[in-house]
Amino acid sequence: MAEFGPLEQAVMECLWAASRPLLIRDLLEQVNRGRERPLAYTTVQTVADRLARKGLVMRSRAGMAIAYAPARSREEHVVAVMLDALSDLPDRGPVLARFAESVDSEDAQRLLDALADRSTNAPTRSEGPWPETSQD
């Protein structure tokens, strides 16, 4: 999973911040806010369509127009990017250790808390999706 280009990032940031799917004209207004040189309508539409073809944005009919919304939250996207990067490695241990060493102490504590929650909320063997097997 590749990182976003600058225009893709700008469009995704607007879509993630929105409370509803956006029409291109709404997206254009938000993307151009604060820009020295405004982007053209067709440029924003092309970027949104490209993101939709990549599966990162969903399109839906809004009358005669098309509205765009992110296919997943920012958090879900970042998790997918991280997992994709890890999946390419034959041994994830050194990278995970280096990551844990690199985050600040507050983030390290958040990771520890999340891992502790995961281990305490993990299903026991009898609660898992597999049937119990006898050891006869």
VMD Tcl script that builds the backbone (N, CA, C; Angstrom):
set m [mol new atoms 408]
animate dup $m
set s [atomselect $m all]
$s set {name element resname resid chain x y z} {
  {N N MET 1 A 0.853 -1.169 0.000}
  {CA C MET 1 A 0.000 0.000 0.000}
  {C C MET 1 A 0.900 1.232 0.000}
  {N N ALA 2 A 0.788 2.023 -1.025}
  {CA C ALA 2 A 1.648 3.195 -1.177}
  {C C ALA 2 A 1.121 4.367 -0.366}
  {N N GLU 3 A 2.009 5.298 -0.094}
  {CA C GLU 3 A 1.598 6.535 0.555}
  {C C GLU 3 A 0.843 7.375 -0.465}
  {N N PHE 4 A 0.118 8.364 0.036}
  {CA C PHE 4 A -0.606 9.271 -0.841}
  {C C PHE 4 A 0.341 10.306 -1.434}
  {N N GLY 5 A 0.020 10.733 -2.656}
  {CA C GLY 5 A 0.671 11.907 -3.208}
  {C C GLY 5 A 0.088 13.129 -2.514}
  {N N PRO 6 A 0.663 14.324 -2.743}
  {CA C PRO 6 A 0.189 15.510 -2.026}
  {C C PRO 6 A -1.279 15.862 -2.296}
  {N N LEU 7 A -1.731 15.727 -3.537}
  {CA C LEU 7 A -3.132 16.032 -3.827}
  {C C LEU 7 A -4.059 14.973 -3.243}
  {N N GLU 8 A -3.649 13.711 -3.334}
  {CA C GLU 8 A -4.445 12.639 -2.732}
  {C C GLU 8 A -4.555 12.848 -1.223}
  {N N GLN 9 A -3.448 13.227 -0.599}
  {CA C GLN 9 A -3.450 13.473 0.846}
  {C C GLN 9 A -4.407 14.604 1.196}
  {N N ALA 10 A -4.381 15.687 0.417}
  {CA C ALA 10 A -5.265 16.828 0.670}
  {C C ALA 10 A -6.730 16.416 0.557}
  {N N VAL 11 A -7.059 15.632 -0.466}
  {CA C VAL 11 A -8.434 15.171 -0.650}
  {C C VAL 11 A -8.843 14.242 0.498}
  {N N MET 12 A -7.975 13.319 0.857}
  {CA C MET 12 A -8.305 12.391 1.947}
  {C C MET 12 A -8.484 13.135 3.268}
  {N N GLU 13 A -7.638 14.120 3.542}
  {CA C GLU 13 A -7.773 14.896 4.790}
  {C C GLU 13 A -9.137 15.572 4.847}
  {N N CYS 14 A -9.590 16.131 3.731}
  {CA C CYS 14 A -10.908 16.774 3.694}
  {C C CYS 14 A -12.023 15.761 3.901}
  {N N LEU 15 A -11.903 14.616 3.254}
  {CA C LEU 15 A -12.938 13.591 3.390}
  {C C LEU 15 A -12.982 13.027 4.802}
  {N N TRP 16 A -11.819 12.795 5.409}
  {CA C TRP 16 A -11.793 12.286 6.786}
  {C C TRP 16 A -12.374 13.300 7.764}
  {N N ALA 17 A -12.178 14.590 7.506}
  {CA C ALA 17 A -12.677 15.633 8.403}
  {C C ALA 17 A -14.173 15.883 8.233}
  {N N ALA 18 A -14.726 15.472 7.108}
  {CA C ALA 18 A -16.133 15.749 6.803}
  {C C ALA 18 A -17.056 14.840 7.618}
  {N N SER 19 A -18.223 15.368 7.938}
  {CA C SER 19 A -19.212 14.583 8.681}
  {C C SER 19 A -20.193 13.880 7.745}
  {N N ARG 20 A -20.001 14.061 6.451}
  {CA C ARG 20 A -20.890 13.466 5.448}
  {C C ARG 20 A -20.124 13.328 4.145}
  {N N PRO 21 A -20.634 12.536 3.207}
  {CA C PRO 21 A -20.002 12.474 1.883}
  {C C PRO 21 A -20.028 13.858 1.233}
  {N N LEU 22 A -18.987 14.150 0.463}
  {CA C LEU 22 A -18.859 15.472 -0.151}
  {C C LEU 22 A -18.989 15.405 -1.664}
  {N N LEU 23 A -19.662 16.399 -2.213}
  {CA C LEU 23 A -19.683 16.594 -3.659}
  {C C LEU 23 A -18.349 17.215 -4.060}
  {N N ILE 24 A -18.009 17.105 -5.333}
  {CA C ILE 24 A -16.739 17.666 -5.802}
  {C C ILE 24 A -16.676 19.167 -5.517}
  {N N ARG 25 A -17.763 19.884 -5.703}
  {CA C ARG 25 A -17.717 21.340 -5.456}
  {C C ARG 25 A -17.406 21.642 -3.987}
  {N N ASP 26 A -17.932 20.818 -3.055}
  {CA C ASP 26 A -17.629 21.002 -1.635}
  {C C ASP 26 A -16.179 20.631 -1.342}
  {N N LEU 27 A -15.741 19.544 -1.941}
  {CA C LEU 27 A -14.366 19.088 -1.780}
  {C C LEU 27 A -13.398 20.128 -2.342}
  {N N LEU 28 A -13.728 20.675 -3.500}
  {CA C LEU 28 A -12.907 21.706 -4.135}
  {C C LEU 28 A -12.751 22.914 -3.217}
  {N N GLU 29 A -13.853 23.353 -2.631}
  {CA C GLU 29 A -13.814 24.507 -1.729}
  {C C GLU 29 A -12.891 24.240 -0.537}
  {N N GLN 30 A -13.002 23.060 0.036}
  {CA C GLN 30 A -12.170 22.736 1.201}
  {C C GLN 30 A -10.703 22.542 0.832}
  {N N VAL 31 A -10.439 21.856 -0.274}
  {CA C VAL 31 A -9.057 21.623 -0.697}
  {C C VAL 31 A -8.376 22.948 -1.039}
  {N N ASN 32 A -9.118 23.886 -1.620}
  {CA C ASN 32 A -8.538 25.160 -2.031}
  {C C ASN 32 A -8.412 26.178 -0.895}
  {N N ARG 33 A -9.040 25.891 0.240}
  {CA C ARG 33 A -8.968 26.816 1.378}
  {C C ARG 33 A -7.506 27.020 1.790}
  {N N GLY 34 A -7.057 28.269 1.740}
  {CA C GLY 34 A -5.695 28.591 2.147}
  {C C GLY 34 A -4.633 28.366 1.078}
  {N N ARG 35 A -5.033 27.890 -0.093}
  {CA C ARG 35 A -4.062 27.671 -1.177}
  {C C ARG 35 A -3.777 28.979 -1.901}
  {N N GLU 36 A -2.520 29.161 -2.240}
  {CA C GLU 36 A -2.136 30.344 -3.007}
  {C C GLU 36 A -2.659 30.239 -4.437}
  {N N ARG 37 A -2.501 29.062 -5.035}
  {CA C ARG 37 A -3.002 28.816 -6.389}
  {C C ARG 37 A -4.089 27.748 -6.314}
  {N N PRO 38 A -5.345 28.124 -6.491}
  {CA C PRO 38 A -6.441 27.153 -6.371}
  {C C PRO 38 A -6.369 26.064 -7.445}
  {N N LEU 39 A -6.794 24.885 -7.053}
  {CA C LEU 39 A -6.876 23.763 -7.992}
  {C C LEU 39 A -8.151 23.874 -8.810}
  {N N ALA 40 A -8.131 23.305 -10.001}
  {CA C ALA 40 A -9.305 23.297 -10.872}
  {C C ALA 40 A -10.273 22.198 -10.424}
  {N N TYR 41 A -11.532 22.406 -10.714}
  {CA C TYR 41 A -12.585 21.426 -10.418}
  {C C TYR 41 A -12.201 20.063 -10.987}
  {N N THR 42 A -11.763 20.044 -12.240}
  {CA C THR 42 A -11.444 18.770 -12.895}
  {C C THR 42 A -10.248 18.067 -12.244}
  {N N THR 43 A -9.327 18.840 -11.697}
  {CA C THR 43 A -8.176 18.234 -11.008}
  {C C THR 43 A -8.638 17.493 -9.764}
  {N N VAL 44 A -9.472 18.139 -8.966}
  {CA C VAL 44 A -9.974 17.510 -7.736}
  {C C VAL 44 A -10.843 16.302 -8.090}
  {N N GLN 45 A -11.648 16.427 -9.134}
  {CA C GLN 45 A -12.484 15.305 -9.555}
  {C C GLN 45 A -11.619 14.127 -10.003}
  {N N THR 46 A -10.578 14.385 -10.755}
  {CA C THR 46 A -9.672 13.321 -11.204}
  {C C THR 46 A -9.011 12.624 -10.016}
  {N N VAL 47 A -8.554 13.406 -9.047}
  {CA C VAL 47 A -7.913 12.825 -7.860}
  {C C VAL 47 A -8.920 11.967 -7.087}
  {N N ALA 48 A -10.135 12.472 -6.895}
  {CA C ALA 48 A -11.168 11.715 -6.176}
  {C C ALA 48 A -11.512 10.430 -6.925}
  {N N ASP 49 A -11.631 10.500 -8.231}
  {CA C ASP 49 A -11.926 9.303 -9.026}
  {C C ASP 49 A -10.789 8.288 -8.952}
  {N N ARG 50 A -9.563 8.769 -8.981}
  {CA C ARG 50 A -8.402 7.882 -8.863}
  {C C ARG 50 A -8.401 7.181 -7.492}
  {N N LEU 51 A -8.721 7.928 -6.450}
  {CA C LEU 51 A -8.807 7.334 -5.105}
  {C C LEU 51 A -9.928 6.297 -5.041}
  {N N ALA 52 A -11.012 6.556 -5.740}
  {CA C ALA 52 A -12.118 5.583 -5.777}
  {C C ALA 52 A -11.684 4.309 -6.500}
  {N N ARG 53 A -10.963 4.448 -7.601}
  {CA C ARG 53 A -10.481 3.265 -8.328}
  {C C ARG 53 A -9.510 2.445 -7.475}
  {N N LYS 54 A -8.773 3.118 -6.607}
  {CA C LYS 54 A -7.850 2.417 -5.705}
  {C C LYS 54 A -8.572 1.789 -4.511}
  {N N GLY 55 A -9.876 2.060 -4.378}
  {CA C GLY 55 A -10.642 1.506 -3.268}
  {C C GLY 55 A -10.529 2.299 -1.977}
  {N N LEU 56 A -9.960 3.480 -2.043}
  {CA C LEU 56 A -9.770 4.293 -0.841}
  {C C LEU 56 A -10.931 5.248 -0.584}
  {N N VAL 57 A -11.739 5.477 -1.617}
  {CA C VAL 57 A -12.886 6.373 -1.530}
  {C C VAL 57 A -14.088 5.663 -2.126}
  {N N MET 58 A -15.260 5.901 -1.530}
  {CA C MET 58 A -16.506 5.345 -2.054}
  {C C MET 58 A -17.297 6.463 -2.726}
  {N N ARG 59 A -17.949 6.108 -3.826}
  {CA C ARG 59 A -18.803 7.047 -4.537}
  {C C ARG 59 A -20.255 6.653 -4.317}
  {N N SER 60 A -21.127 7.665 -4.190}
  {CA C SER 60 A -22.560 7.400 -4.086}
  {C C SER 60 A -23.312 8.507 -4.812}
  {N N ARG 61 A -24.472 8.156 -5.321}
  {CA C ARG 61 A -25.298 9.136 -6.036}
  {C C ARG 61 A -25.889 10.127 -5.041}
  {N N ALA 62 A -25.870 11.382 -5.409}
  {CA C ALA 62 A -26.501 12.459 -4.640}
  {C C ALA 62 A -27.281 13.297 -5.644}
  {N N GLY 63 A -28.457 12.804 -6.013}
  {CA C GLY 63 A -29.226 13.434 -7.087}
  {C C GLY 63 A -28.532 13.162 -8.406}
  {N N MET 64 A -28.205 14.215 -9.120}
  {CA C MET 64 A -27.510 14.079 -10.398}
  {C C MET 64 A -25.989 14.051 -10.219}
  {N N ALA 65 A -25.525 14.357 -9.025}
  {CA C ALA 65 A -24.087 14.434 -8.751}
  {C C ALA 65 A -23.605 13.157 -8.069}
  {N N ILE 66 A -22.312 13.106 -7.835}
  {CA C ILE 66 A -21.699 11.989 -7.116}
  {C C ILE 66 A -21.039 12.548 -5.867}
  {N N ALA 67 A -21.298 11.882 -4.749}
  {CA C ALA 67 A -20.681 12.280 -3.483}
  {C C ALA 67 A -19.570 11.280 -3.155}
  {N N TYR 68 A -18.551 11.762 -2.503}
  {CA C TYR 68 A -17.377 10.953 -2.162}
  {C C TYR 68 A -17.213 10.879 -0.654}
  {N N ALA 69 A -16.837 9.693 -0.173}
  {CA C ALA 69 A -16.583 9.483 1.251}
  {C C ALA 69 A -15.412 8.519 1.390}
  {N N PRO 70 A -14.661 8.620 2.467}
  {CA C PRO 70 A -13.539 7.686 2.651}
  {C C PRO 70 A -14.068 6.269 2.848}
  {N N ALA 71 A -13.364 5.303 2.288}
  {CA C ALA 71 A -13.777 3.904 2.423}
  {C C ALA 71 A -13.536 3.399 3.847}
  {N N ARG 72 A -12.575 4.006 4.542}
  {CA C ARG 72 A -12.318 3.648 5.939}
  {C C ARG 72 A -11.765 4.868 6.660}
  {N N SER 73 A -11.797 4.804 7.967}
  {CA C SER 73 A -11.320 5.927 8.771}
  {C C SER 73 A -9.818 6.108 8.602}
  {N N ARG 74 A -9.341 7.265 9.016}
  {CA C ARG 74 A -7.906 7.533 8.982}
  {C C ARG 74 A -7.162 6.485 9.796}
  {N N GLU 75 A -7.692 6.155 10.979}
  {CA C GLU 75 A -7.039 5.178 11.843}
  {C C GLU 75 A -6.966 3.808 11.168}
  {N N GLU 76 A -8.056 3.386 10.546}
  {CA C GLU 76 A -8.065 2.099 9.844}
  {C C GLU 76 A -7.066 2.107 8.685}
  {N N HIS 77 A -6.958 3.237 8.000}
  {CA C HIS 77 A -6.010 3.336 6.891}
  {C C HIS 77 A -4.569 3.215 7.389}
  {N N VAL 78 A -4.252 3.937 8.462}
  {CA C VAL 78 A -2.882 3.903 8.989}
  {C C VAL 78 A -2.537 2.498 9.467}
  {N N VAL 79 A -3.477 1.836 10.120}
  {CA C VAL 79 A -3.241 0.458 10.564}
  {C C VAL 79 A -2.959 -0.447 9.367}
  {N N ALA 80 A -3.733 -0.290 8.297}
  {CA C ALA 80 A -3.521 -1.110 7.100}
  {C C ALA 80 A -2.150 -0.854 6.487}
  {N N VAL 81 A -1.710 0.408 6.464}
  {CA C VAL 81 A -0.388 0.741 5.932}
  {C C VAL 81 A 0.698 0.086 6.783}
  {N N MET 82 A 0.550 0.179 8.100}
  {CA C MET 82 A 1.544 -0.406 9.000}
  {C C MET 82 A 1.594 -1.930 8.856}
  {N N LEU 83 A 0.426 -2.561 8.816}
  {CA C LEU 83 A 0.394 -4.021 8.670}
  {C C LEU 83 A 0.951 -4.460 7.326}
  {N N ASP 84 A 0.678 -3.673 6.289}
  {CA C ASP 84 A 1.207 -3.985 4.962}
  {C C ASP 84 A 2.728 -3.911 4.972}
  {N N ALA 85 A 3.277 -2.888 5.609}
  {CA C ALA 85 A 4.732 -2.757 5.694}
  {C C ALA 85 A 5.333 -3.932 6.462}
  {N N LEU 86 A 4.685 -4.342 7.526}
  {CA C LEU 86 A 5.191 -5.471 8.318}
  {C C LEU 86 A 5.086 -6.794 7.558}
  {N N SER 87 A 4.063 -6.926 6.733}
  {CA C SER 87 A 3.843 -8.207 6.047}
  {C C SER 87 A 4.956 -8.531 5.058}
  {N N ASP 88 A 5.691 -7.519 4.618}
  {CA C ASP 88 A 6.779 -7.737 3.666}
  {C C ASP 88 A 8.061 -8.242 4.328}
  {N N LEU 89 A 8.092 -8.264 5.643}
  {CA C LEU 89 A 9.318 -8.623 6.356}
  {C C LEU 89 A 9.335 -10.093 6.746}
  {N N PRO 90 A 10.471 -10.759 6.589}
  {CA C PRO 90 A 10.554 -12.157 7.016}
  {C C PRO 90 A 10.576 -12.286 8.544}
  {N N ASP 91 A 11.118 -11.270 9.240}
  {CA C ASP 91 A 11.181 -11.277 10.697}
  {C C ASP 91 A 10.742 -9.904 11.192}
  {N N ARG 92 A 9.552 -9.836 11.770}
  {CA C ARG 92 A 8.997 -8.560 12.213}
  {C C ARG 92 A 9.562 -8.092 13.546}
  {N N GLY 93 A 10.131 -8.997 14.309}
  {CA C GLY 93 A 10.603 -8.688 15.655}
  {C C GLY 93 A 11.505 -7.469 15.748}
  {N N PRO 94 A 12.576 -7.396 14.963}
  {CA C PRO 94 A 13.469 -6.232 15.070}
  {C C PRO 94 A 12.771 -4.904 14.738}
  {N N VAL 95 A 11.881 -4.911 13.753}
  {CA C VAL 95 A 11.187 -3.676 13.390}
  {C C VAL 95 A 10.218 -3.276 14.493}
  {N N LEU 96 A 9.487 -4.248 15.037}
  {CA C LEU 96 A 8.564 -3.936 16.127}
  {C C LEU 96 A 9.317 -3.413 17.345}
  {N N ALA 97 A 10.457 -4.017 17.646}
  {CA C ALA 97 A 11.271 -3.559 18.778}
  {C C ALA 97 A 11.771 -2.137 18.530}
  {N N ARG 98 A 12.235 -1.869 17.320}
  {CA C ARG 98 A 12.738 -0.527 16.990}
  {C C ARG 98 A 11.607 0.492 17.052}
  {N N PHE 99 A 10.428 0.109 16.589}
  {CA C PHE 99 A 9.268 0.996 16.659}
  {C C PHE 99 A 8.951 1.319 18.115}
  {N N ALA 100 A 8.917 0.293 18.962}
  {CA C ALA 100 A 8.619 0.499 20.379}
  {C C ALA 100 A 9.642 1.422 21.034}
  {N N GLU 101 A 10.897 1.312 20.627}
  {CA C GLU 101 A 11.948 2.184 21.164}
  {C C GLU 101 A 11.827 3.620 20.644}
  {N N SER 102 A 11.227 3.792 19.479}
  {CA C SER 102 A 11.192 5.091 18.816}
  {C C SER 102 A 10.031 5.980 19.236}
  {N N VAL 103 A 8.948 5.393 19.740}
  {CA C VAL 103 A 7.790 6.210 20.106}
  {C C VAL 103 A 8.046 6.887 21.449}
  {N N ASP 104 A 7.377 8.012 21.671}
  {CA C ASP 104 A 7.566 8.700 22.945}
  {C C ASP 104 A 6.913 7.898 24.072}
  {N N SER 105 A 7.189 8.281 25.297}
  {CA C SER 105 A 6.750 7.485 26.452}
  {C C SER 105 A 5.231 7.396 26.567}
  {N N GLU 106 A 4.520 8.462 26.182}
  {CA C GLU 106 A 3.054 8.411 26.236}
  {C C GLU 106 A 2.506 7.397 25.230}
  {N N ASP 107 A 3.043 7.398 24.024}
  {CA C ASP 107 A 2.598 6.430 23.023}
  {C C ASP 107 A 2.996 5.012 23.416}
  {N N ALA 108 A 4.171 4.865 24.027}
  {CA C ALA 108 A 4.591 3.544 24.502}
  {C C ALA 108 A 3.604 3.026 25.545}
  {N N GLN 109 A 3.155 3.903 26.429}
  {CA C GLN 109 A 2.178 3.483 27.443}
  {C C GLN 109 A 0.847 3.113 26.794}
  {N N ARG 110 A 0.434 3.864 25.767}
  {CA C ARG 110 A -0.806 3.529 25.043}
  {C C ARG 110 A -0.693 2.137 24.404}
  {N N LEU 111 A 0.465 1.857 23.826}
  {CA C LEU 111 A 0.685 0.525 23.233}
  {C C LEU 111 A 0.611 -0.567 24.293}
  {N N LEU 112 A 1.263 -0.324 25.405}
  {CA C LEU 112 A 1.230 -1.312 26.496}
  {C C LEU 112 A -0.192 -1.534 26.989}
  {N N ASP 113 A -0.944 -0.457 27.152}
  {CA C ASP 113 A -2.335 -0.575 27.598}
  {C C ASP 113 A -3.179 -1.347 26.588}
  {N N ALA 114 A -2.994 -1.052 25.307}
  {CA C ALA 114 A -3.765 -1.743 24.265}
  {C C ALA 114 A -3.411 -3.225 24.224}
  {N N LEU 115 A -2.135 -3.545 24.372}
  {CA C LEU 115 A -1.720 -4.950 24.383}
  {C C LEU 115 A -2.244 -5.673 25.625}
  {N N ALA 116 A -2.255 -4.978 26.750}
  {CA C ALA 116 A -2.797 -5.577 27.976}
  {C C ALA 116 A -4.290 -5.836 27.821}
  {N N ASP 117 A -5.018 -4.871 27.246}
  {CA C ASP 117 A -6.459 -5.062 26.996}
  {C C ASP 117 A -6.684 -6.230 26.054}
  {N N ARG 118 A -5.863 -6.325 25.051}
  {CA C ARG 118 A -6.005 -7.410 24.076}
  {C C ARG 118 A -5.810 -8.764 24.744}
  {N N SER 119 A -4.805 -8.869 25.593}
  {CA C SER 119 A -4.537 -10.169 26.228}
  {C C SER 119 A -5.591 -10.516 27.266}
  {N N THR 120 A -6.153 -9.526 27.962}
  {CA C THR 120 A -7.186 -9.838 28.960}
  {C C THR 120 A -8.539 -10.088 28.311}
  {N N ASN 121 A -8.751 -9.552 27.120}
  {CA C ASN 121 A -10.023 -9.747 26.422}
  {C C ASN 121 A -9.962 -10.843 25.371}
  {N N ALA 122 A -8.818 -11.522 25.246}
  {CA C ALA 122 A -8.685 -12.587 24.247}
  {C C ALA 122 A -9.557 -13.763 24.652}
  {N N PRO 123 A -10.207 -14.408 23.686}
  {CA C PRO 123 A -11.040 -15.563 24.022}
  {C C PRO 123 A -10.186 -16.722 24.527}
  {N N THR 124 A -10.736 -17.438 25.482}
  {CA C THR 124 A -10.053 -18.641 25.930}
  {C C THR 124 A -10.243 -19.705 24.882}
  {N N ARG 125 A -9.542 -20.803 24.992}
  {CA C ARG 125 A -9.617 -21.884 23.985}
  {C C ARG 125 A -11.051 -22.353 23.794}
  {N N SER 126 A -11.816 -22.489 24.869}
  {CA C SER 126 A -13.189 -22.989 24.734}
  {C C SER 126 A -14.114 -21.944 24.128}
  {N N GLU 127 A -13.721 -20.651 24.172}
  {CA C GLU 127 A -14.544 -19.598 23.592}
  {C C GLU 127 A -14.185 -19.330 22.140}
  {N N GLY 128 A -13.093 -19.908 21.657}
  {CA C GLY 128 A -12.616 -19.622 20.311}
  {C C GLY 128 A -13.520 -20.197 19.244}
  {N N PRO 129 A -13.206 -19.929 18.003}
  {CA C PRO 129 A -14.033 -20.375 16.889}
  {C C PRO 129 A -13.856 -21.859 16.558}
  {N N TRP 130 A -12.888 -22.533 17.203}
  {CA C TRP 130 A -12.644 -23.930 16.883}
  {C C TRP 130 A -13.288 -24.826 17.920}
  {N N PRO 131 A -13.797 -25.961 17.518}
  {CA C PRO 131 A -14.414 -26.866 18.495}
  {C C PRO 131 A -13.352 -27.496 19.399}
  {N N GLU 132 A -13.783 -27.800 20.593}
  {CA C GLU 132 A -12.892 -28.488 21.524}
  {C C GLU 132 A -12.586 -29.877 20.965}
  {N N THR 133 A -11.359 -30.316 21.112}
  {CA C THR 133 A -11.004 -31.654 20.683}
  {C C THR 133 A -10.572 -32.444 21.911}
  {N N SER 134 A -10.923 -33.676 21.922}
  {CA C SER 134 A -10.529 -34.500 23.062}
  {C C SER 134 A -9.126 -35.057 22.834}
  {N N GLN 135 A -8.420 -35.285 23.904}
  {CA C GLN 135 A -7.056 -35.774 23.841}
  {C C GLN 135 A -7.028 -37.277 24.150}
  {N N ASP 136 A -7.952 -38.038 23.615}
  {CA C ASP 136 A -8.043 -39.480 23.912}
  {C C ASP 136 A -6.907 -40.263 23.366}
}
mol reanalyze $m
mol bondsrecalc $m
mol representation Tube
mol addrep $m
